[in-house]
């Protein structure tokens, strides 16, 4: 069920007649978008990006991708592998790419619409390590992957499954079977498939068709899963990333094309210059998807931030990150595509730094008009670690954002004139009729925050928010029940995995 009670879900109360019912499964962002540039400078960034891909070109390492570009009319130099694309090709691609589309879950209630004012949150992705207060930082395992899938399924403020943490106890040529199986059997939400070669992608597609009970034609008729494509900034698309765009576009599935343009390192040190490079690389990826299949669903991704110029390490939640997010959102709207942003931190532990950097990143993305916010729960150490406690802390902040999106009821009854009239000057509103009718449902009830006074907090163990988060994720996992799945489909899915594993799996290409 997508509609859940806040108290009943986490704390439990005897009287269930006045529970506050919330539903975070379908969110729209009503906030005003914050621009970074005037309209003329926004156009200048777009036009400069077009100059980059037409005059300088993008190096494309994948031969099949170069063929697609060549067939579309782009200029391809096979010696240098540089592809130059004119503005007419880009305009045509932007006309065919959908501005809004639905990515489907196992049931309609978990479908996610990307584009427009819709906003979806996605958990940590691609971290090689996991951490928690009990065992510290360690390499991720399949158990850790499954645990984060369970948390993502439990909280309705998270809308899609994510790349999660790497299951390093499973060999790479077999890992995709177990991770995809976990997503399909532990969750009903739309999910992620790695682009690590056509064989692994096709395995993932086949498993999706089995689990969702659809034919190949039905599968290719609408999106069921997504992948994230990172360009090799500056100005390069590598072999597996190109192949991922091709494979996903050919099957009608979603590519989230995301340049990783760190200003001062892989991009110009000026943020507008970094955005020019980001825009050029993203446009090249969008064009490739539309060369393969006009109308293929694609998301304009951004991950532009700066580096610490003393160490070269990526920095997140910085003023530069926020302003780049505003600019990226403008650019996505300018070309009419859904936009993927992020909520990131460089902190190494779930501490104050991790929270304020997350919030700055998240607000930059939200006010920029993000449609798909990745790394929105559990991200630590610049993406090298997924944290169980940070996951819960982030969910608290995401739920708060979701509440902010809910418009205030300003009906006459809520203006409370009669309530104001009924309370004597200098008195209070605790016991008045207006309060008594609403107090159990009026306000957001926190997941992690402790609003008790110091004495009560001390008696309860004087736990920090991080310590409370530790207890919450354990309770969620202990009580988790996997969604029901047709036994015949489950049997077919497991037989597929066993057969493909016996055949040697699918090595990374």
ChimeraX attribute file (.defattr): number of C-alpha atoms within 10 A of each C-alpha:
attribute: neighborCount
match mode: 1-to-1
recipient: residues
	/A:1	9
	/A:2	15
	/A:3	11
	/A:4	16
	/A:5	18
	/A:6	18
	/A:7	16
	/A:8	15
	/A:9	12
	/A:10	14
	/A:11	9
	/A:12	11
	/A:13	10
	/A:14	6
	/A:15	8
	/A:16	11
	/A:17	7
	/A:18	12
	/A:19	15
	/A:20	18
	/A:21	12
	/A:22	17
	/A:23	17
	/A:24	20
	/A:25	20
	/A:26	19
	/A:27	21
	/A:28	16
	/A:29	21
	/A:30	15
	/A:31	14
	/A:32	10
	/A:33	17
	/A:34	18
	/A:35	19
	/A:36	20
	/A:37	17
	/A:38	10
	/A:39	12
	/A:40	9
	/A:41	12
	/A:42	19
	/A:43	14
	/A:44	14
	/A:45	22
	/A:46	21
	/A:47	15
	/A:48	17
	/A:49	23
	/A:50	26
	/A:51	18
	/A:52	21
	/A:53	25
	/A:54	18
	/A:55	13
	/A:56	14
	/A:57	24
	/A:58	24
	/A:59	21
	/A:60	25
	/A:61	20
	/A:62	16
	/A:63	14
	/A:64	14
	/A:65	24
	/A:66	23
	/A:67	15
	/A:68	18
	/A:69	24
	/A:70	17
	/A:71	13
	/A:72	16
	/A:73	15
	/A:74	17
	/A:75	17
	/A:76	21
	/A:77	15
	/A:78	13
	/A:79	6
	/A:80	10
	/A:81	17
	/A:82	20
	/A:83	25
	/A:84	24
	/A:85	27
	/A:86	17
	/A:87	15
	/A:88	11
	/A:89	18
	/A:90	19
	/A:91	13
	/A:92	14
	/A:93	23
	/A:94	20
	/A:95	16
	/A:96	16
	/A:97	24
	/A:98	19
	/A:99	21
	/A:100	18
	/A:101	19
	/A:102	16
	/A:103	21
	/A:104	22
	/A:105	22
	/A:106	18
	/A:107	11
	/A:108	10
	/A:109	14
	/A:110	21
	/A:111	20
	/A:112	24
	/A:113	22
	/A:114	25
	/A:115	25
	/A:116	19
	/A:117	16
	/A:118	19
	/A:119	24
	/A:120	25
	/A:121	28
	/A:122	24
	/A:123	28
	/A:124	28
	/A:125	24
	/A:126	18
	/A:127	24
	/A:128	18
	/A:129	23
	/A:130	27
	/A:131	22
	/A:132	17
	/A:133	15
	/A:134	7
	/A:135	8
	/A:136	10
	/A:137	16
	/A:138	13
	/A:139	16
	/A:140	22
	/A:141	18
	/A:142	17
	/A:143	13
	/A:144	21
	/A:145	23
	/A:146	21
	/A:147	22
	/A:148	28
	/A:149	27
	/A:150	22
	/A:151	25
	/A:152	27
	/A:153	22
	/A:154	20
	/A:155	17
	/A:156	23
	/A:157	24
	/A:158	25
	/A:159	28
	/A:160	29
	/A:161	28
	/A:162	29
	/A:163	23
	/A:164	31
	/A:165	31
	/A:166	25
	/A:167	25
	/A:168	16
	/A:169	12
	/A:170	16
	/A:171	11
	/A:172	16
	/A:173	17
	/A:174	18
	/A:175	21
	/A:176	24
	/A:177	24
	/A:178	17
	/A:179	25
	/A:180	20
	/A:181	21
	/A:182	18
	/A:183	24
	/A:184	26
	/A:185	16
	/A:186	23
	/A:187	26
	/A:188	24
	/A:189	28
	/A:190	24
	/A:191	24
	/A:192	22
	/A:193	26
	/A:194	19
	/A:195	26
	/A:196	20
	/A:197	19
	/A:198	19
	/A:199	17
	/A:200	23
	/A:201	21
	/A:202	17
	/A:203	20
	/A:204	22
	/A:205	22
	/A:206	18
	/A:207	22
	/A:208	25
	/A:209	20
	/A:210	21
	/A:211	21
	/A:212	20
	/A:213	14
	/A:214	13
	/A:215	13
	/A:216	14
	/A:217	10
	/A:218	11
	/A:219	20
	/A:220	18
	/A:221	12
	/A:222	18
	/A:223	21
	/A:224	25
	/A:225	24
	/A:226	25
	/A:227	23
	/A:228	23
	/A:229	26
	/A:230	24
	/A:231	22
	/A:232	17
	/A:233	18
	/A:234	21
	/A:235	23
	/A:236	20
	/A:237	24
	/A:238	16
	/A:239	17
	/A:240	19
	/A:241	26
	/A:242	25
	/A:243	23
	/A:244	23
	/A:245	28
	/A:246	24
	/A:247	22
	/A:248	29
	/A:249	25
	/A:250	17
	/A:251	20
	/A:252	25
	/A:253	23
	/A:254	27
	/A:255	27
	/A:256	24
	/A:257	27
	/A:258	25
	/A:259	29
	/A:260	23
	/A:261	29
	/A:262	26
	/A:263	26
	/A:264	18
	/A:265	18
	/A:266	19
	/A:267	23
	/A:268	18
	/A:269	16
	/A:270	13
	/A:271	22
	/A:272	20
	/A:273	17
	/A:274	25
	/A:275	29
	/A:276	27
	/A:277	30
	/A:278	28
	/A:279	29
	/A:280	27
	/A:281	31
	/A:282	25
	/A:283	24
	/A:284	27
	/A:285	28
	/A:286	26
	/A:287	26
	/A:288	23
	/A:289	31
	/A:290	28
	/A:291	26
	/A:292	22
	/A:293	19
	/A:294	20
	/A:295	18
	/A:296	25
	/A:297	30
	/A:298	31
	/A:299	29
	/A:300	29
	/A:301	31
	/A:302	27
	/A:303	24
	/A:304	29
	/A:305	28
	/A:306	29
	/A:307	19
	/A:308	13
	/A:309	13
	/A:310	6
	/A:311	7
	/A:312	12
	/A:313	14
	/A:314	19
	/A:315	22
	/A:316	28
	/A:317	26
	/A:318	21
	/A:319	15
	/A:320	20
	/A:321	27
	/A:322	24
	/A:323	23
	/A:324	25
	/A:325	33
	/A:326	25
	/A:327	26
	/A:328	31
	/A:329	31
	/A:330	24
	/A:331	25
	/A:332	23
	/A:333	19
	/A:334	13
	/A:335	17
	/A:336	18
	/A:337	26
	/A:338	30
	/A:339	31
	/A:340	30
	/A:341	30
	/A:342	30
	/A:343	30
	/A:344	32
	/A:345	29
	/A:346	21
	/A:347	21
	/A:348	17
	/A:349	23
	/A:350	25
	/A:351	13
	/A:352	10
	/A:353	15
	/A:354	23
	/A:355	20
	/A:356	15
	/A:357	22
	/A:358	28
	/A:359	20
	/A:360	20
	/A:361	28
	/A:362	27
	/A:363	20
	/A:364	29
	/A:365	31
	/A:366	28
	/A:367	19
	/A:368	29
	/A:369	33
	/A:370	35
	/A:371	29
	/A:372	29
	/A:373	26
	/A:374	26
	/A:375	29
	/A:376	28
	/A:377	34
	/A:378	31
	/A:379	35
	/A:380	27
	/A:381	21
	/A:382	17
	/A:383	22
	/A:384	18
	/A:385	27
	/A:386	35
	/A:387	28
	/A:388	26
	/A:389	27
	/A:390	25
	/A:391	25
	/A:392	25
	/A:393	25
	/A:394	25
	/A:395	25
	/A:396	20
	/A:397	20
	/A:398	20
	/A:399	22
	/A:400	16
	/A:401	16
	/A:402	20
	/A:403	17
	/A:404	13
	/A:405	14
	/A:406	13
	/A:407	9
	/A:408	9
	/A:409	9
	/A:410	9
	/A:411	8
	/A:412	9
	/A:413	11
	/A:414	12
	/A:415	11
	/A:416	14
	/A:417	11
	/A:418	13
	/A:419	15
	/A:420	14
	/A:421	9
	/A:422	13
	/A:423	14
	/A:424	9
	/A:425	8
	/A:426	5
	/A:427	7
	/A:428	10
	/A:429	14
	/A:430	11
	/A:431	11
	/A:432	13
	/A:433	12
	/A:434	18
	/A:435	14
	/A:436	11
	/A:437	12
	/A:438	11
	/A:439	13
	/A:440	14
	/A:441	13
	/A:442	10
	/A:443	10
	/A:444	13
	/A:445	16
	/A:446	15
	/A:447	21
	/A:448	22
	/A:449	14
	/A:450	13
	/A:451	9
	/A:452	10
	/A:453	8
	/A:454	10
	/A:455	9
	/A:456	12
	/A:457	14
	/A:458	11
	/A:459	9
	/A:460	10
	/A:461	8
	/A:462	13
	/A:463	13
	/A:464	13
	/A:465	17
	/A:466	20
	/A:467	13
	/A:468	18
	/A:469	24
	/A:470	21
	/A:471	13
	/A:472	19
	/A:473	18
	/A:474	15
	/A:475	12
	/A:476	17
	/A:477	15
	/A:478	9
	/A:479	8
	/A:480	15
	/A:481	12
	/A:482	13
	/A:483	11
	/A:484	10
	/A:485	16
	/A:486	10
	/A:487	9
	/A:488	10
	/A:489	16
	/A:490	16
	/A:491	12
	/A:492	14
	/A:493	22
	/A:494	16
	/A:495	12
	/A:496	17
	/A:497	19
	/A:498	13
	/A:499	12
	/A:500	15
	/A:501	15
	/A:502	9
	/A:503	9
	/A:504	10
	/A:505	21
	/A:506	22
	/A:507	15
	/A:508	14
	/A:509	13
